[in-house]
Amino acid sequence: MESTAARERHSLATALSQVSPDAPTLCEGWAARDLALHIVTRDRRPDALLSTQLPLLSGLGRRRLAPLEALSYDELVDRVAEGPGRGSPSSRRVVNDLMNSAEFYIHTEDVLRAQPAYSPQQKRPISEALRRKLWNQSTKTFFALAARKQRHRLTYRAPGFGPVTLGRRADPPAHIEGDVEDLVLWASGREGAAEVQLTAD
């Protein structure tokens, strides 16, 4: 059976293939081409991605990125679909699902929900397997980080999931409800595109 990360990679590549290189995304400052380049770099030259973040190595990082930056948009999308080579740790299913299930779900929605014609009625259905994985991973990552950022002790609820309460005990309580996938988008900084209800006590 195909892994959740593999299915979401396919969804991401499909979403990218259906928009122009300069189409908007929910990632501030990034068009669709920038997002595709990010995924390909993450897959194939993570060393270059890291190097560009370090002042002393930024020049080396830019040189390593140059061959990928020279690719056309269609070539980048093809490489997003192909994924990393066999030697990459994320070529193993367990690692791939851990690293990429939420990553690719979020980035697919970054493309779909940023388009001018998008409406909530067009929300993409996802599998229960992916929904469970998003919940289980996010309660350990995105949800906890969002609670600290919001300076609230947040109780998360979704149909069939929760409640789970995260954040500093000293912070004031608040409650947030929505589908798991929308809670993930909200907690990862896509507040404007997430269909959730947030209430403070």
N, C-alpha and C positions, 0 to 999 in steps of 0.2 A: 504494500500500500504506500502511496506517495505521502511524504511527510508534510506537515503543515507549512513548514518553511518553504518547501519546494512548490507547493500550491500557491503560496503568497508571492513567491518570486515570479511565477508565471503571471499572476494577476498584475503585478507591478510592471512587468515588461509589456503586457497588453495595454495597460493604461497609458504608459509612455508612448507606445506605438500609435495611439489614437489622437495624440495632440502634437502640436508643432514644437520645435525646439525652444521657442521663446514663450511658450504657454506658461501661465502663472502656476505656482505651487503654494502650499501653505508654509513652506520653509522661507522665512523672511530673506529677501534678497536673492533667492534662487529661482531661476526658470527651470523648465523641464530638462533642458540639456545639463544644467548644473547638477541636478539631482541624479541624472543618469551617470554623469562623470563621477560623482561621489560614490555611487554603488560599485562601479567598475573599479575604481581606485581601491576601495575597501576590499573588494574581492581579490584583486590581482597585484596591487602594490601598496599594501598597508604600511610598509616602511616609508613610502613617499608621503602618505597621509600624515604620519607621525612627524616626519622631518619638517614638513611645512609649518608645524606648530611650534617648532623650536628655533629661536632666533639664530643660533649658531649654525644650524643645519638647513635653514630655509632655502638657501641657494641650491643645495644638493637635492632637496625635495622637489623644487621646481624643475630641475633637470630631469629627475626621474619621472615626473608627471608629464613632461612634454610629449612623449609618444602617444599617451592616452588623450591628451588635449587636442592632438592633431586628428583624431578620429572624427568621422562625420557623425551626426546624430543617429542615423540609422545603424551605423556600426556600433555605437555605444549601446543602443537598445538591444541589438543582437547579443552583445557581450553580457548585458544584464540577464538576458534569458539563459545564456549558456552557464553562467555561474563561474565559480573558481575552478582551478585545475585540481587534479586528483591529489596533488601534494598538499593542498590547503587543509588545515584542521577542519574547516567548515564543510569539507566534502564528506565528512562523516555525519550520518543522520542525527545522532544524539547532539553533537556539537552544533550542527546546522540549525536544528530546532531551537536550541537554547539561545543561540546568537541572533537568529534571523526571523523567527516567527513574528514577534512583535515589531521588529524593525521594518520588515517588508509590509506588514499590514498597515502600519502608520504611514509609510511612504507612498503606498498605493492610494490611501485616502488623501495624502498631500496633493496628489495629482487630481484625483476625481473631484474632491470637494472644493477645489480652488477655481474650477471652471465657471465662467459666468452663467452658463445654462443649468448648473447643478441646482437641484432642489432636494429637500429631505425625502420626498417621495421616491427619489432615485437611489436611496441608500442601498448599498450593496449587501446582499445576504451573505452571511458567513456560516461555516460549519460549527456544530457544537464542539467538535474536537479543538478547533482554533479558539473558540470562545473560552473553553476551559483553560487552554494554554495561556491565553492573554490574561485571564484572571489570576492564575497561579503565579505567573511571572511578575505581573504588575503589583501584586500585594507585597512582593519583596523588593520592588524597584520604584517604578513610577509613582505608585500611590503614596508610598512613604515619603519620597522626595517632594511630592506636591504638597503634602500636609505640612512639611517643614517650611516650604516656600510661602504657603498661605498663612503661616503662623496660626494654624488651627489644628485642633485634634479632630481629625476628620473620620466620620463613619461612612463607609462606602456600602451601597446596596445596589444590586442589579437583579433582574428577574432570574430566580434560581440560584443566586449567588449572594453570599454575605449573610448578615452584616460583618464587616471587619473594620476595626477602629485603629487608626494609625496616627502618629504624631506625638509631640511632647505632652506629657500629662498636665503641665502647667498652662498650656495654651487653651483658649476658649473652644468649646465644642462646636462642631458644625456637621451637617449631614449632606451627602450628595448621592443622588440616585440617577440611574439611566441604564441603558444597555451596557454590557461589559465593554464593548468596542468603543462606545462614546466616552465612557469613563477613562479609558486608556488614552484617547485623543485629548481629553481635557487635561489629564494629569501630565501628558507629555508636552504641554504648552500650546495646544491647538484649541484653546477655550472657545473662540468664536465659531468654530466649525463643529463643536460637540453639542449634541442634544442631551443636556443634563439639567437637573434641578438642584441648586445649591441653596441650603437654608442654614442660617446661624441661629443658635439658641439664644 
